[in-house]
Amino acid sequence: MRRLLLRALLLLRATLLLRLRLLLRTQALLLRTLLLRQLLRLRAQASKL
């Protein structure tokens, strides 16, 4: 019984870690695109000056 519980916990932890990693990757991509957009906007403004 205890071994089964341990296995279930390990499986749950693995899926949670995987989901977290995917979430972090999407967050990082979003942040990077936002930063790039900001950078391009700043560069465009600087070239106008």
MIMITI-639912 format. One record per residue (C-alpha): residue in three letters; x, y, z. Coordinates in pm, whole numbers, padded with zeros to 5 digits, always signed. Layout:
<recs>
AlaXYZ;...
</recs>
This chain:
<recs>
Met+00000+00000+00000;Arg+00274+00240+00099;Arg+00477+00162-00211;Leu+00175+00238-00427;Leu+00128+00572-00252;Leu+00494+00656-00303;Arg+00470+00570-00671;Ala+00158+00786-00707;Leu+00336+01076-00538;Leu+00638+01042-00765;Leu+00415+01032-01070;Leu+00224+01339-00952;Arg+00547+01524-00887;Ala+00679+01433-01231;Thr+00366+01558-01406;Leu+00365+01877-01199;Leu+00729+01943-01284;Leu+00662+01884-01651;Arg+00364+02118-01647;Leu+00564+02380-01459;Arg+00847+02354-01711;Leu+00607+02403-02000;Leu+00449+02699-01823;Leu+00788+02854-01757;Arg+00888+02807-02119;Thr+00576+02981-02247;Gln+00623+03260-01993;Ala+00985+03305-02102;Leu+00883+03319-02468;Leu+00615+03576-02395;Leu+00855+03786-02192;Arg+01119+03767-02464;Thr+00879+03877-02736;Leu+00758+04164-02520;Leu+01114+04275-02448;Leu+01209+04250-02815;Arg+00907+04458-02912;Gln+00999+04719-02652;Leu+01357+04723-02778;Leu+01247+04771-03138;Arg+01015+05052-03034;Leu+01294+05224-02843;Arg+01529+05184-03137;Ala+01270+05334-03372;Gln+01222+05629-03138;Ala+01597+05678-03109;Ser+01638+05684-03486;Lys+01369+05952-03513;Leu+01557+06185-03279;
</recs>
